[in-house]
Amino acid sequence: MEHNSTKSNINWFPGHMTKALREMEKEIKNVDLIFYCLDARAPISCINPKLTKLAGNKKIIYVLTKCDMVDYKKLEPLRKQLTTNNSVAIALNGIESNSTKILYDKAKNLLENKIEQKKQKGLNFSIKAMVVGIPNAGKSTLINNFCRKAKTITGNKPGVTRGKQWVTVDEGLILLDTPGTLWPSFENDKIARNLAYIGSIKDEVLDTTNLAFDFIKDIVKLDKNLLQSRYNIEINQEDTTLDIFDKICKSRKCISRGNELDYDKCAGIILDDFRKGRLGKIILD
């Protein structure tokens, strides 16, 4: 196996994402607030500059999804970093029953003045909120949790939601579900890799073997014990990334005909182990 490139050149921006951004630009004036879903495993990497620009001066609630997969203590500094005068960040395990109540309450707090103005005029006020985020960030799961039933299509692959849809939670809250949207090019290769690792970029457009190679390199810098424990291997100081890849291949018996190491098969195992949380509670940012 050769790995000569220093840059992944990762990119995925299909036509439906361009269309989605245009539709969101039209709808933004009709919403009071934005629920911005960020995968807790890489929350800073998940911030799409196109969506941030689109949000403008709207109140934002950053929803740190999949929090069951990370260490809350390590997430806290990132959560504080995302909390500003115009925004608040909340760590959320979206698969827990009624976990969205805190989001509903926070939305009402942020829009308190607007709600009070309507009330004084004798008008009912329904919060209209747009749910945005990159692919596979947990938007549809979040909406279904708000509604306490499946009103949107969910999946563990990016690109499941293709068009916008309004979903009424109750008389006080209406949500606009939007497709997961990336940006046309990644200037920061670390961000691109993080998004590929968490599954926000389709594996079909990636060289997953090289991606797993990069993943091993990044995880060793973070904590080599995560790999040692999962694959029952010993990583020595002099080991190269390829040496470690070889050890994992042998540990998982990824060997093809002719007694050659099957890097492609092993890459799939490594990435799946991370995405399913089998390597431990990891924050990439």
Phi, psi and omega per residue, in radians:
M1 nan 2.306 3.109
E2 -1.915 2.544 3.071
H3 -2.516 1.502 -3.043
N4 -1.684 -0.387 -3.033
S5 -1.325 2.510 3.063
T6 -1.750 -0.164 -3.129
K7 -2.281 2.399 -3.039
S8 -1.338 -0.435 -3.060
N9 0.950 0.717 -3.126
I10 -1.358 2.342 3.104
N11 -2.804 2.444 3.056
W12 -2.755 1.864 -3.114
F13 -2.495 1.264 -3.126
P14 -1.151 2.862 -3.045
G15 -0.991 -0.594 -3.085
H16 -1.155 -0.366 3.111
M17 -1.286 -0.647 3.064
T18 -1.078 -0.787 3.123
K19 -1.097 -0.723 -3.128
A20 -1.079 -0.756 3.137
L21 -1.088 -0.682 3.114
R22 -1.118 -0.752 3.140
E23 -1.148 -0.666 3.130
M24 -1.165 -0.632 3.084
E25 -1.065 -0.648 3.125
K26 -1.243 -0.629 -3.024
E27 -1.506 -0.328 -3.004
I28 -1.010 -0.567 -3.136
K29 -1.225 -0.299 -3.096
N30 -1.629 -0.019 -3.107
V31 -1.967 2.697 -3.120
D32 -1.663 -0.393 -2.956
L33 -2.753 2.780 3.126
I34 -2.160 2.231 2.923
F35 -1.649 1.972 -3.033
Y36 -1.872 1.834 -3.079
C37 -1.402 2.229 3.104
L38 -2.234 2.255 3.096
D39 -1.189 2.118 -3.058
A40 -1.072 -0.305 3.121
R41 -1.309 -0.340 3.116
A42 -2.737 1.052 -2.994
P43 -1.102 -0.684 -3.122
I44 -1.245 -0.673 3.105
S45 -1.106 -0.466 -3.080
C46 -1.379 -0.109 -3.117
I47 -1.381 1.930 -3.117
N48 -1.467 2.017 -3.120
P49 -1.003 -0.520 3.101
K50 -1.158 -0.718 3.138
L51 -1.241 -0.642 3.114
T52 -1.089 -0.749 3.092
K53 -1.121 -0.711 3.139
L54 -1.076 -0.667 -3.072
A55 -1.114 -0.564 3.109
G56 1.012 -2.170 -3.103
N57 -1.711 0.162 3.136
K58 -1.131 2.567 3.027
K59 -1.158 2.408 -3.105
I60 -2.175 2.322 2.939
I61 -1.935 1.907 3.067
Y62 -1.357 2.108 -3.132
V63 -1.797 1.898 3.136
L64 -1.450 1.711 -3.041
T65 -1.468 2.911 3.084
K66 1.022 0.629 -3.092
C67 -1.197 -0.288 3.080
D68 -1.185 -0.240 -3.077
M69 -1.691 0.025 -3.105
V70 -2.300 2.966 3.070
D71 -1.495 2.003 -3.082
Y72 -0.982 -0.668 -3.100
K73 -1.106 -0.683 3.127
K74 -1.307 -0.403 3.136
L75 -1.365 -0.477 -3.011
E76 -0.981 -0.776 3.104
P77 -1.056 -0.629 3.114
L78 -1.222 -0.659 3.107
R79 -1.088 -0.762 3.132
K80 -1.137 -0.634 3.129
Q81 -1.071 -0.547 -3.087
L82 -1.536 -0.117 -3.121
T83 -1.626 2.090 -3.118
T84 -2.299 -2.976 3.104
N85 -1.117 -0.507 -3.050
N86 -1.873 0.014 -3.065
S87 -2.578 2.781 3.061
V88 -2.432 2.536 3.134
A89 -2.008 2.325 -3.108
I90 -2.248 2.213 3.069
A91 -1.369 2.280 -3.018
L92 -2.461 2.285 2.950
N93 -1.650 1.664 -3.005
G94 -1.117 -0.242 -3.136
I95 -1.564 -0.097 3.081
E96 -1.370 2.468 -3.136
S97 -1.114 2.333 3.077
N98 1.040 0.442 -3.128
S99 -1.235 -0.302 -3.065
T100 -1.472 -0.060 -3.136
K101 -1.001 -0.704 -3.139
I102 -1.104 -0.566 3.111
L103 -1.231 -0.733 3.117
Y104 -1.068 -0.823 -3.135
D105 -1.099 -0.711 -3.133
K106 -1.175 -0.643 3.095
A107 -1.088 -0.749 3.124
K108 -1.141 -0.618 3.099
N109 -1.159 -0.775 -3.120
L110 -1.134 -0.537 -3.096
L111 -1.848 0.376 -3.049
E112 -0.949 -0.797 -3.108
N113 -1.115 -0.762 -3.133
K114 -1.119 -0.725 3.136
I115 -1.137 -0.731 -3.126
E116 -1.150 -0.691 3.112
Q117 -1.057 -0.762 3.123
K118 -1.135 -0.723 -3.107
K119 -1.096 -0.709 -3.130
Q120 -1.172 -0.405 3.078
K121 -1.566 0.064 3.132
G122 1.317 0.396 -3.102
L123 -1.886 2.460 3.012
N124 -1.347 2.591 -3.104
F125 -2.282 2.111 3.053
S126 -1.831 2.225 3.090
I127 -1.242 2.190 3.039
K128 -1.837 2.065 -3.064
A129 -2.178 2.398 3.063
M130 -1.657 2.310 3.097
V131 -1.773 2.037 -3.074
V132 -2.200 2.943 3.099
G133 2.748 2.976 3.091
I134 -1.329 2.946 3.133
P135 -1.019 2.472 3.045
N136 1.173 0.453 -3.125
A137 -1.596 -0.062 3.082
G138 1.733 0.347 -3.110
K139 -1.115 -0.900 -3.094
S140 -1.140 -0.675 3.080
T141 -1.076 -0.703 3.124
L142 -1.082 -0.818 -3.129
I143 -1.102 -0.752 3.114
N144 -1.086 -0.593 3.113
N145 -1.226 -0.665 3.057
F146 -1.012 -0.770 -3.059
C147 -1.474 -0.212 -3.107
R148 1.107 0.371 3.021
K149 -2.855 2.887 -3.068
A150 -1.356 1.810 3.069
K151 -1.887 -0.192 3.110
T152 -2.221 2.904 3.107
I153 -1.536 2.272 3.111
T154 -2.072 2.814 3.095
G155 -2.989 2.807 -3.123
N156 -1.668 0.344 3.049
K157 -2.078 2.608 3.135
P158 -1.236 2.605 3.039
G159 1.545 0.339 -3.126
V160 -1.259 -0.805 3.101
T161 -1.470 2.103 -3.073
R162 -1.874 -0.370 -3.095
G163 -2.402 2.864 -3.134
K164 -1.309 2.652 3.013
Q165 -2.682 2.350 3.091
W166 -1.485 2.367 -3.129
V167 -2.252 2.137 3.116
T168 -1.540 2.039 3.105
V169 -1.392 -0.925 3.016
D170 -2.789 -2.971 -3.071
E171 -1.172 -0.242 -3.113
G172 -1.785 -0.114 -3.066
L173 -2.597 2.192 3.071
I174 -2.184 2.267 -3.075
L175 -1.948 2.486 3.018
L176 -1.874 1.903 3.082
D177 -1.385 2.389 -3.126
T178 -2.256 2.730 3.114
P179 -1.165 2.604 3.040
G180 -1.098 2.308 -3.015
T181 -2.293 2.206 3.034
L182 -1.682 -2.929 3.065
W183 -2.134 2.747 -2.922
P184 -0.994 -0.605 -3.137
S185 -2.609 2.588 -3.129
F186 -1.784 2.005 3.090
E187 -1.366 -0.494 -3.130
N188 -1.792 1.984 -3.067
D189 -1.190 -0.520 3.110
K190 -1.112 -0.738 3.100
I191 -1.088 -0.788 3.141
A192 -1.021 -0.772 3.136
R193 -1.121 -0.774 -3.138
N194 -1.019 -0.751 -3.141
L195 -1.165 -0.603 3.082
A196 -1.210 -0.714 3.138
Y197 -1.040 -0.766 -3.063
I198 -1.419 -0.053 3.051
G199 1.573 0.366 3.120
S200 -1.517 -0.153 3.051
I201 -2.072 2.313 -3.062
K202 -1.023 2.285 3.098
D203 -1.031 -0.498 -3.092
E204 -1.095 -0.405 -3.137
V205 -1.751 0.118 -3.087
L206 -1.982 2.745 2.900
D207 -1.591 1.638 -2.998
T208 -1.181 -0.427 3.101
T209 -1.206 -0.804 3.052
N210 -1.124 -0.615 3.123
L211 -1.112 -0.744 3.114
A212 -1.134 -0.640 3.074
F213 -1.031 -0.866 3.117
D214 -1.086 -0.669 -3.134
F215 -1.078 -0.799 3.115
I216 -1.007 -0.806 -3.140
K217 -1.040 -0.775 -3.126
D218 -1.200 -0.689 -3.113
I219 -1.228 -0.618 3.094
V220 -1.078 -0.680 3.088
K221 -1.138 -0.620 -3.105
L222 -1.320 -0.934 -3.135
D223 -3.026 1.766 -3.089
K224 -1.130 -0.369 3.138
N225 -1.089 -0.453 3.120
L226 -1.073 -0.710 3.115
L227 -1.356 -0.703 -3.134
Q228 -1.051 -0.759 -3.099
S229 -1.205 -0.795 -3.080
R230 -1.181 -0.721 -2.998
Y231 -1.852 0.099 3.079
N232 0.938 0.884 3.137
I233 -2.200 2.899 3.050
E234 -2.020 2.200 -3.138
I235 -1.814 2.023 -3.136
N236 -1.613 2.794 -3.081
Q237 -1.061 -0.567 -3.092
E238 -1.492 -0.090 -3.118
D239 -1.164 2.312 2.998
T240 -1.444 2.975 3.088
T241 -1.049 -0.678 3.130
L242 -1.157 -0.641 3.075
D243 -1.038 -0.755 -3.129
I244 -1.169 -0.725 3.094
F245 -1.023 -0.770 3.119
D246 -1.032 -0.759 -3.117
K247 -1.124 -0.691 3.120
I248 -1.181 -0.732 3.086
C249 -0.963 -0.824 -3.117
K250 -1.180 -0.696 3.129
S251 -1.087 -0.676 -3.120
R252 -1.654 0.167 3.093
K253 0.948 0.705 3.073
C254 -1.522 1.371 -3.078
I255 -2.238 2.205 -3.106
S256 -1.660 -3.089 3.117
R257 -1.035 2.549 -3.104
G258 1.442 0.178 3.101
N259 1.098 0.488 3.095
E260 -1.551 2.539 3.085
L261 -1.239 2.335 -3.115
D262 -1.681 1.528 -3.083
Y263 -1.155 -0.623 -3.126
D264 -1.077 -0.815 3.131
K265 -1.111 -0.760 -3.123
C266 -1.133 -0.655 3.114
A267 -1.040 -0.753 3.116
G268 -1.063 -0.701 3.130
I269 -1.136 -0.794 -3.102
I270 -1.093 -0.838 -3.116
L271 -1.150 -0.677 3.118
D272 -1.160 -0.685 3.108
D273 -1.063 -0.743 3.115
F274 -1.149 -0.842 -3.063
R275 -1.153 -0.448 3.124
K276 -1.630 0.037 3.089
G277 1.400 0.234 -3.077
R278 -1.343 -0.273 3.138
L279 -1.518 -0.173 -3.097
G280 2.072 -3.069 -3.101
K281 -1.559 1.794 -2.973
I282 -2.061 2.287 2.960
I283 -1.960 2.126 -3.056
L284 -1.420 -0.509 -3.114
D285 -1.355 nan nan
